[in-house]
Amino acid sequence: MEYRHLGKTGIRVSELSFGSWVTFHNQADVKAAVDMMSAAYEAGVNFFDNAEVYAGGKSEEVMGAALKQLGWRRGSYLVSTKIYWGLHDNVNERNTLNRKRLIEGINGSLERLQLDYVDLLYCHRPDKTTPIEETVWAMHNIIEWGKAIYWGTSEWSAAEIVSAIEIAERHHLHKPVTEQPVYNLFERHRFSREYERVYKDHGYGSTIWSPLASGLLTGKYSQGIPADSRGALEGYDWLHDQLTDKEKLAKVRALEPISEELGCTLSQLALAWCLKNPYVSSVITGASRVEQVHENMKAAEVAPKLTPEILERIDKIFEIKKEEDD
Ligand SMILES: NC(=O)c1ccc[n+]([C@@H]2O[C@H](COP(=O)([O-])OP(=O)(O)OC[C@H]3O[C@@H](n4cnc5c(N)ncnc54)[C@H](OP(=O)(O)O)[C@@H]3O)[C@@H](O)[C@H]2O)c1
């Protein structure tokens, strides 16, 4: 496992990390979480991602209980959480990054995680109605109070990120240091095009999500939706169209000869492809069972095998012309 600087910060994150969206509480209880986090940690993972909204707060509770059982030294790992959607249908508590919500939000997350601080606190989405300056000040204060160490953004536009950085610089506040964007073989354009200047000019980090497009890139959906997959879970019907899209499935099938040549699985190939991008600080993997963690962690060994020639063949399958991705 390699450790990459989170943008231009001094902190280094494992190139593969582990997140709990969908899985913790819905598919994995505390015991399963302990098994999976332990498998990831033993493989070298030092960063575990979560969010207040995952399973309505239960995902943080499961991770907190798992961390307690695991008893790792606090300095040996990083935990993140994210705030935006909120847990209560109430004015000022839904879809917002206002100061009150952020402060109450971090307090609730720390309680559920049974931690004194998180290492990374993300604004889970941009809030078009709260001034960015208010959000920046609140995040700065949360860091000053020792409740978070760094802060970042998730799915903010490049303009919003730069605005937050500039406000922080103007007032000598803690700046956001990393974005958490989607990035996988199917969804690469925003990462490559919109964010490139933010990575280059501001040394912004990136911890990328859904590297397997929710499992589509594992090849498991080639014969329909397996009963034990994310696609079959109640409440995730909105994923059906993308998981059964014929064109997408054909592209996944076309990757098979490459994975066979490299002696790896499709999941490892898709994760390794994400690792090849130098602007990726960490690829946040997800898993519903420990075998998947063991399989996915080996992607780190596959990445060096992706030569420029192999990457070009992959681009052809996904109909990417060189200049499109530059
Ligand atoms: N910031 C954001 O807005 C945002 C959004 C989404 C996610 N995230 C973060 O990113 C993390 C990863 O996202 P993701 O869970 O969508 O990642 P993903 O890698 O695209 O999908 C993970 C899912 O694919 C299946 N899978 C994984 N490895 C497999 C393997 N080797 N063989 C077969 N199936 C496999 C599992 O689902 P099944 O076994 O159930 O099929 C697993 O839960 C999340 O946990 C979260 O921390 C952040």
PDBQT file of the ligand as one rigid body, heavy atoms in Angstrom, charges set to zero:
ROOT
HETATM    1  N1  LIG A 401     -19.193  12.040  -1.078  1.00  0.00    +0.000 N 
HETATM    2  C1  LIG A 401     -20.203  11.409  -1.601  1.00  0.00    +0.000 C 
HETATM    3  O1  LIG A 401     -21.183  12.012  -2.028  1.00  0.00    +0.000 OA
HETATM    4  C2  LIG A 401     -20.172   9.915  -1.665  1.00  0.00    +0.000 A 
HETATM    5  C3  LIG A 401     -21.140   9.215  -2.413  1.00  0.00    +0.000 A 
HETATM    6  C4  LIG A 401     -21.057   7.836  -2.452  1.00  0.00    +0.000 A 
HETATM    7  C5  LIG A 401     -20.041   7.172  -1.781  1.00  0.00    +0.000 A 
HETATM    8  N2  LIG A 401     -19.114   7.862  -1.053  1.00  0.00    +0.000 N 
HETATM    9  C6  LIG A 401     -18.018   7.180  -0.303  1.00  0.00    +0.000 C 
HETATM   10  O2  LIG A 401     -17.317   6.315  -1.192  1.00  0.00    +0.000 OA
HETATM   11  C7  LIG A 401     -17.347   4.987  -0.675  1.00  0.00    +0.000 C 
HETATM   12  C8  LIG A 401     -17.327   3.997  -1.819  1.00  0.00    +0.000 C 
HETATM   13  O3  LIG A 401     -18.490   4.189  -2.640  1.00  0.00    +0.000 OA
HETATM   14  P1  LIG A 401     -19.281   2.918  -3.157  1.00  0.00    +0.000 P 
HETATM   15  O4  LIG A 401     -19.642   2.055  -2.007  1.00  0.00    +0.000 OA
HETATM   16  O5  LIG A 401     -20.340   3.391  -4.056  1.00  0.00    +0.000 OA
HETATM   17  O6  LIG A 401     -18.084   2.187  -3.971  1.00  0.00    +0.000 OA
HETATM   18  P2  LIG A 401     -18.126   1.185  -5.199  1.00  0.00    +0.000 P 
HETATM   19  O7  LIG A 401     -16.788   0.552  -5.197  1.00  0.00    +0.000 OA
HETATM   20  O8  LIG A 401     -18.559   1.849  -6.442  1.00  0.00    +0.000 OA
HETATM   21  O9  LIG A 401     -19.246   0.112  -4.808  1.00  0.00    +0.000 OA
HETATM   22  C9  LIG A 401     -19.064  -0.711  -3.687  1.00  0.00    +0.000 C 
HETATM   23  C10 LIG A 401     -20.051  -1.878  -3.743  1.00  0.00    +0.000 C 
HETATM   24  O10 LIG A 401     -19.759  -2.718  -4.869  1.00  0.00    +0.000 OA
HETATM   25  C11 LIG A 401     -19.847  -4.090  -4.478  1.00  0.00    +0.000 C 
HETATM   26  N3  LIG A 401     -18.481  -4.638  -4.509  1.00  0.00    +0.000 N 
HETATM   27  C12 LIG A 401     -17.331  -4.055  -4.059  1.00  0.00    +0.000 A 
HETATM   28  N4  LIG A 401     -16.266  -4.831  -4.274  1.00  0.00    +0.000 NA
HETATM   29  C13 LIG A 401     -16.733  -5.935  -4.894  1.00  0.00    +0.000 A 
HETATM   30  C14 LIG A 401     -16.105  -7.094  -5.370  1.00  0.00    +0.000 A 
HETATM   31  N5  LIG A 401     -14.780  -7.263  -5.273  1.00  0.00    +0.000 N 
HETATM   32  N6  LIG A 401     -16.884  -8.062  -5.952  1.00  0.00    +0.000 NA
HETATM   33  C15 LIG A 401     -18.216  -7.891  -6.071  1.00  0.00    +0.000 A 
HETATM   34  N7  LIG A 401     -18.873  -6.814  -5.624  1.00  0.00    +0.000 NA
HETATM   35  C16 LIG A 401     -18.137  -5.825  -5.041  1.00  0.00    +0.000 A 
HETATM   36  C17 LIG A 401     -20.413  -4.093  -3.052  1.00  0.00    +0.000 C 
HETATM   37  O11 LIG A 401     -21.833  -4.062  -3.108  1.00  0.00    +0.000 OA
HETATM   38  P3  LIG A 401     -22.769  -5.375  -3.053  1.00  0.00    +0.000 P 
HETATM   39  O12 LIG A 401     -21.949  -6.533  -2.562  1.00  0.00    +0.000 OA
HETATM   40  O13 LIG A 401     -23.878  -5.013  -2.159  1.00  0.00    +0.000 OA
HETATM   41  O14 LIG A 401     -23.230  -5.560  -4.452  1.00  0.00    +0.000 OA
HETATM   42  C18 LIG A 401     -19.916  -2.779  -2.524  1.00  0.00    +0.000 C 
HETATM   43  O15 LIG A 401     -20.632  -2.290  -1.428  1.00  0.00    +0.000 OA
HETATM   44  C19 LIG A 401     -18.617   4.961   0.188  1.00  0.00    +0.000 C 
HETATM   45  O16 LIG A 401     -18.591   3.939   1.150  1.00  0.00    +0.000 OA
HETATM   46  C20 LIG A 401     -18.566   6.328   0.825  1.00  0.00    +0.000 C 
HETATM   47  O17 LIG A 401     -17.666   6.333   1.902  1.00  0.00    +0.000 OA
HETATM   48  C21 LIG A 401     -19.179   9.220  -0.992  1.00  0.00    +0.000 A 
ENDROOT
TORSDOF 0
